[in-house]
Amino acid sequence: MSEMRSLFPFYLVIFLWGASAGLLTPVFPLYIRSLGFSIQDWGTLVMVYAVSTFLFEWAWGVLSDRFDRRLFVALGLLSGSVLVPLYAVKALIPFFYVLQFLRGVFFIMIGPAVKALVSDMSASGRLGLSMGLYSATRTLGGVLGPFLGSYVAEFWSYEYAFYFYSALSLVGAAITVKIKTGMRAQIPVEKGSLGSVQGWRSLFTQGQAVLLFVLPVIIFMGHTAINSYLPVYALERVGMSTLEVGTVFSIMNLLGFLTTPLFGWASDRLGRRPVVLLGFSSSAVMLFSLFFVRTRLHVTLASIGFAVCFSPITPLLLTMLAESSPRWLLGTAMGIYSTFENLGTVIAPPIYSAAWSAYAPETLFLFGALVQAMGMLLLLSNRRRRR
């Protein structure tokens, strides 16, 4: 229990991280569209951000194994507090692609460090619960963020929402710097080239580890369909207001917050794979249902159903990865995992933007459902081979 309690001071930082990221989820795509960007331009902006995270996250993960992980969390939050308000400067519109790239480079240093810290300080036998609590805490921040951002945007302006984002990130960075106790020391890197080479090889030669680096691509293709395109679809095709869109995302994150620790707890007793398989199959069904959505109620119910099914998948895969990786390469493993998440975000926007323009906007959800079904089939196929 003492090790579990040592995570609590860091939970506030995770909450603020989730709140700031959640604030941008409904606000940023609607703001970009309000400036006259086409759906293809918006997809390119999403892709540029994803490319930068794809290129750099693995490197931040490697470095987090060699330096204090808290440094990466603080700097990542600080970078967002500086860069995001620059989007409010209309004169910088031609440079939005540059801002997107830079924001991705620096903000993405948070993820591997936070995930590795949670794993470092988890008590034996409680890793599934700890990862579930980490994900739930970030999701709880995501409950506040979308509602706060959409409320500010609706009744003040999009620009003020960016300033609120900056304030939340600054507070999170300040708290991270001041955390001095309750943190386990860095896991020392094994000495000698042989240990290093064998450790790196073990990340890719195990069948389960390879699977855990492929599935994130699929997961984040589904994630992109919801976070990057659903706000625009709900506003422009269904007629929802900015505040209604933000409220839907807050409800989604609230239910994800409530269900994720339960799935983590269940996976500690029933096994990870059955729960992950359930998440893939159910989220595919919910994405498919969005293909038929035409009303506010349908958007709300389908989106909530997706969040409940989809939220537990990532923390469970992170748990499986932590259990199959050398302890001294946790940051590296988490960075590589997140890099493949980013690859999914790189691949998805051109496909979804093309589907939106060439067929109908709702077609992108059909593509998303098919991709999630591929994840389910891949998991089943790997399970048979292991047997």
KETILO-921204 format. One line per 8 residues: for each residue x, y, z of C-alpha. Coordinates in nm, 4 decimals, decimal comma. Example, Ala and Ser with C-alpha at 12.3 -4.5 7.8 and 13.67 -1.06 7.14 Angstrom:
BEGIN
1,2300/-0,4500/0,7800  1,3670/-0,1060/0,7140 $
//
This chain:
BEGIN
0,0000/0,0000/0,0000  0,2885/0,2402/0,0692  0,4050/0,2029/-0,2910  0,0538/0,2703/-0,4145  0,0349/0,5808/-0,1950  0,3645/0,7037/-0,3426  0,1808/0,7442/-0,6733  -0,0787/0,9821/-0,5306 $
0,1321/1,3036/-0,5415  0,1845/1,2433/-0,9105  -0,1828/1,1820/-0,9815  -0,2590/1,5541/-0,9678  -0,0047/1,6142/-1,2437  -0,1603/1,3354/-1,4508  -0,5029/1,4906/-1,3910  -0,3863/1,8328/-1,5129 $
-0,2162/1,6717/-1,8125  -0,5425/1,5011/-1,9040  -0,7463/1,8167/-1,8428  -0,5282/2,0323/-2,0675  -0,5224/1,7727/-2,3468  -0,8981/1,7170/-2,3134  -0,9614/2,0898/-2,3326  -0,8195/2,0978/-2,6858 $
-1,0072/1,7885/-2,8092  -1,3380/1,9581/-2,9030  -1,2024/2,3132/-2,9283  -0,9035/2,2865/-3,1596  -1,0671/2,1224/-3,4659  -1,3643/2,3604/-3,4451  -1,1308/2,6593/-3,4131  -0,9306/2,5504/-3,7176 $
-1,2489/2,5041/-3,9225  -1,3679/2,8510/-3,8132  -1,0549/2,9945/-3,9739  -1,1587/2,8527/-4,3116  -0,9360/2,5427/-4,3212  -1,0787/2,2598/-4,5347  -1,1225/1,9090/-4,3960  -0,8121/1,8073/-4,5940 $
-0,6147/2,0938/-4,4361  -0,7330/1,9866/-4,0918  -0,6289/1,6287/-4,1657  -0,2845/1,7522/-4,2690  -0,2476/1,9470/-3,9437  -0,3340/1,6329/-3,7476  -0,0851/1,4333/-3,9535  0,1983/1,6879/-3,9070 $
0,1545/1,6702/-3,5300  0,1503/1,2918/-3,5458  0,4634/1,2775/-3,7633  0,6601/1,4819/-3,5102  0,5479/1,2590/-3,2235  0,6274/0,9498/-3,4287  0,9805/1,0736/-3,4949  1,0646/1,1852/-3,1418 $
0,8675/0,9900/-2,8799  1,0893/0,6825/-2,8876  1,3937/0,9072/-2,8307  1,2330/1,0726/-2,5278  1,1537/0,7250/-2,3956  1,5170/0,6175/-2,4281  1,6386/0,9357/-2,2552  1,3863/0,8942/-1,9738 $
1,5646/0,5703/-1,8814  1,8832/0,7685/-1,8231  1,7642/1,0854/-1,6525  1,5027/1,1855/-1,3968  1,1680/1,1119/-1,5619  1,0067/1,4101/-1,3880  1,2216/1,6442/-1,5964  1,0534/1,5244/-1,9163 $
0,7061/1,5632/-1,7689  0,7722/1,9205/-1,6539  0,9330/2,0304/-1,9816  0,6568/1,8734/-2,1893  0,3857/2,0558/-1,9957  0,5812/2,3811/-2,0096  0,6209/2,3559/-2,3876  0,2446/2,3269/-2,4330 $
0,1801/2,6292/-2,2134  0,4053/2,8351/-2,4426  0,3124/2,7010/-2,7875  -0,0668/2,6565/-2,7699  -0,1495/3,0287/-2,7067  0,0421/3,1101/-3,0277  -0,2458/2,9586/-3,2266  -0,4556/3,2551/-3,1129 $
-0,2291/3,4912/-3,3090  -0,3937/3,5230/-3,6505  -0,0721/3,6517/-3,8079  0,0817/3,3097/-3,7416  -0,1768/3,1140/-3,9444  0,0750/3,0441/-4,2262  0,3036/2,8912/-3,9614  0,0432/2,6617/-3,8018 $
0,2088/2,3575/-3,9571  0,5383/2,4570/-3,7950  0,3629/2,5085/-3,4609  0,1991/2,1676/-3,4932  0,5346/2,0015/-3,5532  0,7054/2,1781/-3,2624  0,4153/2,1133/-3,0260  0,4316/1,7447/-3,1066 $
0,8085/1,7256/-3,0595  0,8042/1,8661/-2,7072  0,4623/1,7722/-2,5701  0,5174/1,4056/-2,6514  0,8048/1,3765/-2,4054  0,5461/1,3475/-2,1247  0,3919/1,0148/-2,2198  0,6786/0,7628/-2,1907 $
0,8064/0,9203/-1,8691  0,4674/0,9145/-1,6958  0,3885/0,5571/-1,8021  0,7310/0,4329/-1,6918  0,6968/0,6123/-1,3561  0,3656/0,4434/-1,2859  0,5180/0,1062/-1,3675  0,8313/0,1803/-1,1610 $
0,6282/0,2478/-0,8493  0,3607/-0,0186/-0,8803  0,3404/-0,2849/-0,6156  0,3918/-0,6442/-0,7209  0,0711/-0,8037/-0,8453  -0,1082/-0,4683/-0,8801  0,0322/-0,3464/-1,2120  -0,2991/-0,3871/-1,3946 $
-0,4769/-0,1858/-1,1257  -0,2028/0,0802/-1,1254  -0,2186/0,1249/-1,5024  -0,5956/0,1381/-1,4782  -0,5739/0,4084/-1,2106  -0,3233/0,6036/-1,4203  -0,5513/0,5914/-1,7209  -0,8570/0,6727/-1,5091 $
-0,6857/0,9736/-1,3507  -0,5887/1,1123/-1,6893  -0,9399/1,0413/-1,8126  -1,0856/1,2222/-1,5121  -0,8898/1,5266/-1,6248  -1,0480/1,4637/-1,9628  -1,3897/1,4956/-1,8001  -1,3144/1,8525/-1,6936 $
-1,1134/1,9585/-2,0003  -1,3660/1,9278/-2,2861  -1,6490/2,0925/-2,0913  -1,4241/2,3745/-1,9689  -1,2769/2,4360/-2,3150  -1,6082/2,4262/-2,4999  -1,7771/2,6466/-2,2376  -1,5043/2,9100/-2,2641 $
-1,5116/2,8904/-2,6449  -1,8907/2,9167/-2,6572  -1,9304/3,2122/-2,4211  -1,5964/3,3910/-2,4659  -1,3758/3,2781/-2,7534  -1,1568/2,9959/-2,8797  -0,8533/3,2083/-2,7960  -0,9453/3,2234/-2,4274 $
-0,9686/2,8449/-2,4243  -0,6040/2,8324/-2,5333  -0,5119/3,0582/-2,2428  -0,6898/2,8258/-1,9996  -0,4910/2,5390/-2,1504  -0,1705/2,7299/-2,0854  -0,2646/2,7926/-1,7225  -0,3426/2,4250/-1,6526 $
-0,0143/2,3145/-1,8096  0,1871/2,5696/-1,6126  0,0368/2,4510/-1,2847  0,1141/2,0892/-1,3764  0,4757/2,1761/-1,4618  0,5193/2,3659/-1,1331  0,3842/2,0758/-0,9276  0,6085/1,8287/-1,1098 $
0,9191/2,0319/-1,0306  0,8257/2,0495/-0,6616  0,7616/1,6794/-0,6140  1,0597/1,5630/-0,4084  0,9452/1,2579/-0,2160  0,7639/0,9360/-0,2815  0,9491/0,8746/-0,6081  1,1517/0,5613/-0,6600 $
1,5021/0,6173/-0,7901  1,5697/0,5534/-1,1564  1,6172/0,1911/-1,2488  1,9877/0,1608/-1,3344  2,0795/0,0664/-1,6896  2,2559/-0,2675/-1,7092  2,6259/-0,2355/-1,7751  2,7966/-0,3898/-2,0720 $
2,7083/-0,4083/-2,4346  2,5859/-0,7672/-2,4135  2,3105/-0,6815/-2,1629  2,2064/-0,3793/-2,3675  2,1871/-0,5710/-2,6943  1,9954/-0,8574/-2,5344  1,7552/-0,6133/-2,3693  1,6809/-0,4337/-2,6946 $
1,6358/-0,7630/-2,8771  1,3935/-0,8851/-2,6120  1,1611/-0,5947/-2,6890  1,1122/-0,7180/-3,0451  1,1774/-1,0924/-3,0459  0,8999/-1,1913/-2,8055  0,5764/-1,2647/-2,9892  0,3697/-1,0726/-2,7354 $
0,5973/-0,7654/-2,7459  0,5765/-0,7495/-3,1258  0,1976/-0,7728/-3,0995  0,1955/-0,4897/-2,8447  0,3831/-0,2660/-3,0883  0,1374/-0,3389/-3,3735  -0,1926/-0,3022/-3,1888  -0,1328/0,0648/-3,0910 $
-0,1366/0,1574/-3,4608  -0,4856/0,0138/-3,4869  -0,6020/0,1649/-3,1592  -0,5019/0,5167/-3,2529  -0,6602/0,4959/-3,5945  -0,9859/0,4508/-3,4038  -0,8847/0,7181/-3,1529  -0,8244/0,9668/-3,4365 $
-1,1690/0,9042/-3,5846  -1,3289/1,0157/-3,2571  -1,0977/1,2865/-3,1255  -1,0084/1,4582/-3,4527  -1,3178/1,4143/-3,6694  -1,6209/1,3548/-3,4467  -1,6267/1,7187/-3,3167  -1,6398/1,8544/-3,6733 $
-1,8970/1,5928/-3,7780  -2,1203/1,6653/-3,4782  -2,1060/2,0423/-3,5362  -2,1411/2,0527/-3,9138  -2,3488/1,7453/-3,9972  -2,5635/1,6935/-3,6871  -2,5979/2,0569/-3,5823  -2,4639/2,0342/-3,2269 $
-2,3227/2,3447/-3,0603  -1,9634/2,3757/-2,9393  -2,0777/2,3347/-2,5794  -2,2836/2,0259/-2,6663  -1,9830/1,8677/-2,8352  -1,7635/1,9408/-2,5331  -2,0269/1,8013/-2,2971  -2,0438/1,4759/-2,4952 $
-1,6676/1,4347/-2,4656  -1,6821/1,5081/-2,0926  -1,9488/1,2398/-2,0452  -1,7426/0,9966/-2,2523  -1,4362/1,0567/-2,0378  -1,6364/1,0352/-1,7144  -1,7654/0,6891/-1,8011  -1,4175/0,5879/-1,9174 $
-1,2893/0,7042/-1,5784  -1,5443/0,4859/-1,4003  -1,4932/0,1702/-1,6055  -1,1170/0,1599/-1,6731  -1,0007/0,0678/-1,3167  -1,2667/-0,2048/-1,3063  -1,1307/-0,3570/-1,6261  -0,7768/-0,3305/-1,4868 $
-0,8834/-0,5046/-1,1666  -1,0621/-0,7765/-1,3647  -0,7567/-0,8306/-1,5856  -0,5426/-0,8995/-1,2772  -0,7733/-1,1921/-1,2032  -0,9050/-1,3112/-1,5393  -0,6130/-1,2290/-1,7694  -0,5365/-0,9341/-1,9961 $
-0,6191/-1,0806/-2,3356  -0,9890/-1,1595/-2,2841  -1,0560/-0,8056/-2,1639  -0,8550/-0,6487/-2,4495  -1,0384/-0,8678/-2,6996  -1,3722/-0,7553/-2,5575  -1,2619/-0,3929/-2,5888  -1,1623/-0,4295/-2,9545 $
-1,4802/-0,6082/-3,0590  -1,7118/-0,3715/-2,8720  -1,5398/-0,0533/-2,9914  -1,5627/-0,1812/-3,3511  -1,9388/-0,2203/-3,3072  -1,9737/0,1309/-3,1636  -1,7716/0,2893/-3,4443  -1,9853/0,1022/-3,6951 $
-2,2992/0,2402/-3,5283  -2,1691/0,5953/-3,5822  -2,1953/0,5282/-3,9565  -2,5750/0,5411/-3,9123  -2,5851/0,8386/-3,6730  -2,8095/1,1275/-3,7729  -2,9293/1,2938/-3,4482  -2,7805/1,4474/-3,1336 $
-2,9062/1,1569/-2,9226  -2,7483/0,9009/-3,1544  -2,4134/1,0829/-3,1489  -2,4203/1,0976/-2,7705  -2,5140/0,7326/-2,7136  -2,2770/0,5905/-2,9767  -1,9879/0,8047/-2,8533  -2,0472/0,7063/-2,4904 $
-2,0641/0,3400/-2,5877  -1,7356/0,3723/-2,7737  -1,5642/0,5377/-2,4745  -1,6769/0,2663/-2,2327  -1,5474/-0,0104/-2,4616  -1,2347/0,1657/-2,5872  -1,0911/0,3283/-2,2722  -0,9680/0,0075/-2,1014 $
-0,7674/-0,1186/-2,4010  -0,4576/0,1027/-2,3794  -0,3846/0,0633/-2,0036  -0,4183/-0,3129/-2,0367  -0,1772/-0,3248/-2,3318  0,0642/-0,1051/-2,1346  0,0402/-0,3529/-1,8477  0,1181/-0,6423/-2,0818 $
0,4131/-0,4478/-2,2235  0,5504/-0,3651/-1,8774  0,5245/-0,7308/-1,7774  0,7168/-0,8478/-2,0856  0,9910/-0,5784/-2,0920  1,3203/-0,5580/-1,8988  1,2741/-0,3262/-1,6006  1,5666/-0,1077/-1,6997 $
1,4209/-0,0518/-2,0490  1,0714/0,0486/-1,9375  1,0992/0,4062/-2,0626  1,2340/0,2835/-2,3950  0,9552/0,0277/-2,4289  0,6894/0,2864/-2,3449  0,8428/0,5284/-2,5938  0,8423/0,2707/-2,8722 $
0,4850/0,1746/-2,7851  0,3769/0,5378/-2,8040  0,5664/0,5807/-3,1307  0,3448/0,3155/-3,2858  0,0412/0,4945/-3,1409  0,1584/0,8017/-3,3265  0,2021/0,5979/-3,6445  -0,1695/0,5219/-3,6277 $
-0,2389/0,8949/-3,6076  -0,0109/0,9534/-3,9084  -0,1887/0,6938/-4,1222  -0,5470/0,7778/-4,0289  -0,5988/1,1447/-4,1375  -0,5374/1,0977/-4,5131  -0,7751/0,7992/-4,5152  -1,0482/0,9708/-4,3154 $
-1,0208/1,3028/-4,5003  -1,0428/1,1221/-4,8345  -1,3457/0,9231/-4,7165  -1,5107/1,2443/-4,5930  -1,4576/1,4243/-4,9249  -1,5013/1,1428/-5,1773  -1,7974/0,9619/-5,0222  -1,9755/1,0970/-4,7149 $
-1,8432/1,2213/-4,3785  -1,9910/0,9283/-4,1872  -1,7939/0,6848/-4,4066  -1,4821/0,7523/-4,2010  -1,6441/0,5790/-3,9009  -1,6989/0,2704/-4,1146  -1,3272/0,2650/-4,1982  -1,2501/0,3074/-3,8269 $
-1,4723/0,0117/-3,7368  -1,3016/-0,2110/-3,9928  -0,9598/-0,1210/-3,8530  -1,0684/-0,2073/-3,4962  -1,1980/-0,5412/-3,6236  -0,8504/-0,6048/-3,7662  -0,7087/-0,5577/-3,4162  -0,9491/-0,8177/-3,2818 $
-0,8500/-1,0661/-3,5536  -0,4789/-1,0018/-3,4957  -0,5184/-1,0691/-3,1246  -0,7074/-1,3917/-3,1892  -0,4512/-1,5060/-3,4468  -0,1610/-1,4439/-3,2096  -0,3370/-1,6330/-2,9354  -0,3748/-1,9397/-3,1552 $
-0,0070/-1,9311/-3,2523  0,0973/-1,9134/-2,8861  -0,1089/-2,2232/-2,8187 $
//
